Amino acid sequence: MNKKYLEQVADLHRRAFTVDAHCDLTYDVDLRRSRGETQVVEKRYLPNFSAADFNLIVSAIFINDIFLPEMGLRKALDQISYLHEEMAESPDQFQICRTVAEAQTVKAAGNLAIFLSLEGADPLQNDLGLLRIFYELGVRGLGLVWSRRNYAADGAFFNDRREGRKGGLTPFGIELVEKAEELGMFIDVSHLNDEGFSDVVDVATKPIIASHSNCRSLAGSMRNLTDSQITAIARTNGVIGMNALNVFIRDNEPDVTVAHFVDHVDHIVDIAGIDHVGIGFDLCDRHADFLQMVPDLETHDIIDTHANLGEFTCEMIIRGYSDDDILAVLGGNFMRVFTDILDE
């Protein structure tokens, strides 16, 4: 990071309500605690979160392929249970929150707020009633799919694969979107295929987010969003979280940089405006077992850890973004959406 901007970056981070809209925290906690580790969040995550003044992490409940379908529900509940055990082991350091007001109270106390979100409706299988159970357990986000098919919809693969005919939302998927909005959950379209995306836009009545997706015009993965999808999210007053994985930033380039990453911010701002960009880093380098699920891709994070947020912030300063614009991208935009949906 350019030393010239160190003080300005630090000041912005102190002033921001900084949000990462997608982190596989609960997944990693489950994995490590099942192997005997304790205080995983305190030891492995909080130092990096604190170094860059992160205030809110949206923790994805993700289920590995090997547990589906039979153990999907169990593994999702395990992840929530383990996170509660972590809170008991590390009191007054982080807290699962259900509203923005709770998150603001936690921040004011100097602690980290966590929202829970399903990364794929797989644990529900085709039981709509289970969504309320997860809501009562504190889950506030619904990502309909990961990059695979489930009862709700079809996911977008990371790269070209053999597959049958693609589909949009199933009748169950439509019911899920409607029920989630009724309960007061935000809808996340990251990992959803194009057909399903169009259906969500038609069905949803509140802002939608893409928690960790970039621009397909700059990197051609189906996991990224087309320009028309970006403008569709903006029309709902939603937000797109920038994903730090190299393969979603540039196609087939060996040296992807933070500058390439911020190109995606520029592109969204150009076609939709600053109000619709946020952070959803989806840092994966620490998850070796996840990387084994995509063996045909050479992946790495452009932002090494959350502690390196300053590299992203600095690049925005260099490009002439105002302090207010940067504060919006660091978290203000996502907080607007979360307030609209969770605190109404």
N, C-alpha and C positions, 0 to 999 in steps of 0.2 A: 504494500500500500504506500502511496506517495506520502512521505512524511510531512509535506507542506500542508496536508489536509487533516492531520491527526487530531488537532484540537477541535476542528469543526465537526468531524465525524463523531468524536466522543460527546460533544454537546448535543448533536442530533439524537444520538442513542439515549442520552439521559432524558431528553424531552419527549421522545416518542413513546407511544404504547405499542411496543413491537410484537408482532404476531407472526409465527410460522404456522400456516394453515394446514401443513401436512408433515407429520413426523411419525415414524413407526416405533414410537416409544413403548407402548404397551406390548407390542409384538416382541421387542427385544427384551423387555423385562420378563415376560413369560419364558422366553427361551433361556435366559441366564438364570432365573430363579429355579427353573426345573433342573438345572445343572448344579445347584447348590449355592449360587451367589446370593448375597443379600445387599440391601441399600444400593441397588443398581442405579437408581435415578440420582441419588446423592453423590455417588462416587464417579459415575461415568458420564452424567449429563449436566448436572447443575453447574459445575465449574465453567463449562463452555457456554451455557445459557447466560450465566451471570456475567461472563467476560464481555458480552455484547449487549447486555441489558435487555434480553428477551423477557417479555412479561406474560405472554400467553402462547401456549403450544397446543395445537389441535392434534391429539394423539389418535392415530388410526388403529382400529381393531381389524387386523388383517389375518386371514386364515390361510396357511400354506396348503397347496394342492393335496399334499399327502394325507391331510386330515379330513378331506371332503369326500362324500357328504356326511358320513356317519358322525364324525366328531366335531363338526363345525360349531354347533351350539355350545358344546362343552368347552372348546378352546376359547371361544369368545368370552364366556363367563369366567374362565380361568384368568384371562388377561385383566378383566376388571377386578377380580378378587386379588390378584397379585399386586395391582397398583394400590389397592387399599392397604395391603400389608406393607408396602413401601412407605405409604404415608405414616403408618403407625411407627415404623422404624426410624423415620426422619421427620419428627414432628415440627410443625411451624416452618416448613421449608417450601412445600408445594401443596396444592389442593385441587381436587376435581371440582369444577364449577359448573353451574347449570344456567347461569345468566351472566350478562355483561356486568351488571351491578355487583355480583359476587366477585367476578374477575377483577374489577376495579378496587374492591375492598382488599383482595389478596395482594394486589400490586402495592397499594398504599401501605400495607404491612411489610413490604420488602420481600414478598414471596412470589413464587411462580404459580400462575393459574394454568389449569389444564381443562380443555374441552375434549370430550370423547366423541369419536365419529366412527361409524361402520365403513370400512373400505370394502364394499361389497355386501350385498344383503344375503350372502350365502348362509350365515348361521340361522336365518329365519326359514330356510328352505321355502315352502309355500304357505307358511302359517302367518297370516297377517296379524293375529293376536299377539305374537311375540314382539312386534315392534313396540307396543306399549310397555312391555316388560323392560326392554332395553331403555326406553325413555325414562321409566321410573328409576332405573339404575344410574341415570345421569347422562346417557348418550344423547347428544344434541345434533349430530350430523348424520346424514344418510348418503353415502356413496352407493349407488345402485349395484355397481359391478366392479370387479377387478378385471384384468385382461383375460377373461374367460366367460363362458356362458353360465347363467344360473336361471332360476325360475322367473326373475324379473326382466332380464334383458341380455343382450350380447355385449361382451367387452371388446375393446379395440386392442388388437395384438401390438406388440412392440415393433415387429417388422413383418414382412410377408410370410404367411403360413398357409398350408392347405387347410381349407375349411369349407363347410357346406354353405348353403344359402344363408345370408345374414338376415337378422330380424330386428325390429324395433322393440319397444316396450311390449311385454305380454300384458294380458288383462290383469294379472297379479302385479306387474310393475306399475301400471297406471293406478291401481288401488294403493300401492305403497307410497307413491308420490302424494296422492291426495291425503292419505292418513298421516304421513309425516308432516305435511303442512298444517293439518288440523291440530296435531299435537304441539307444534311449534318447534320443528326441526328444520335445519337448513339442508337443501338438496345439493349434492356435489356430483357434477357430471364428468369429472376426470375418470379416465378408463372406459367411458361409454363410447360405443361406436356411433357413427354418423346418423344412422337410422334412429337409434334410441335417443340421441341428442335432440333431434327434431321433434320427437314425441314429447320429451320433457318440456321443451319450450312451449309446445301447444297446451300441455296439461297444467303446468305450474302457474300459480297466480302470485308468487312472491319472488324476490330476488333469488337467483341461483348462482352457485359458485363453481369454478373449476379449480379445485384446491391446489393442484400441482400439474399444470399443463402449459406448454409454450405455444409458439406460432408455427403452423405447418408450412407457411410460406418461406420460413427460414430454415426449418429442419423438417423433412418430409414424413416423419413417423406419424402413423395414424393416431398415436397417443396425443399428438398436438392438435391445436384448433385451427380450422380454416378462418379466413378473414370474416366470412359471413357468420360463423359461429361466435367469433369474438364480438361482433357487433350485436348479435342476438343476446348474448349475456349482458352486454352494456344496456340494452333496451330494458332488461329486467331490473336494472340498477345493481347488477351483480359484480363480482370481482374474480379475477384470474390470478392464481398464485404461481410465480415463476419457479420452474423446476430446474435444479442445479445439475442434473445428470447430463453428461456430455452429449449423449446420443440424441437428446431432445433439444440441443442447442445448435449443433451443426451436423451436417451429413458427411460422414467419411473423412473427417479432418483430424489429423493426429494431434494438433496443438490447439485445442479449444480453450479460450481464455474468458476471464470475467468480462472483458470488453464485448466479446461475442454474446455473452449472456445478456448484458444490458441492451444489446441490439433488440432483443425481444421486448423489453420494456418500451423502447422507442417505437417499435412497430405498433404495439397496442395503443400507445398514446396517440400516435398519428391517426389511427383509424377509429378509435373509440374514446380517447380522452384519459387523463391522468386518474380519474376517479375509479377506474376499473382494473387497476394493477395492484398486486400485493406480492407477498412472499409465500411460497410453498415449496421449500428447498428439497424435501424428500431425500435427505442425505442417506445414501445406501452403502457406502464403502465399508461400514462396520458390520454389515449384515452379510456375511459370507454365504450363508445358506440361501438367502434371497438371490444373490448373484448366480447361484447354481441353477436357478429356475429360468435364467435367460443366458444359457451357455454360449449361444451363437453371437452375442454382442460383447464387445470390449467396452465396458462401462467404467466410469469413475466420476466422482463428484468434482465440480469446478470450484465449489466452496468447500474447503477441507472439513471444517467443523463449524458449528454455530458461532464459535469464538471469532471466526474470520468474516463475519458479516460486514465489517468495515471495508473490505475490498469492494463489495457491492455498493455500499453507500458512497465510498470515495469515487467510484466510476460515475455515479449519478451526479455528484458535485462537479466533476470535470466536464460533464456534458451540459452543464448550465442549468440543471434542475434547481428550482427554488427550494428553500428550507421547507415551506409548506407542502410542496409537491413530494419531497422525500419523506416527510412525516406521514403523508397519506399512504405512500407505497409501503413504508415500514410497518404500518398497522392500522392507520386511520381508516382506510377504505374497508378492510375486513371488519373493523369494529362497527362501522356504519351498518353493514349488512347484519351482523350478529345482533346488534341492538334492535334493528327493525324486526327480526324474526324471534329472537329469544326473550326479549324484554317487553313485548307488546302487551 
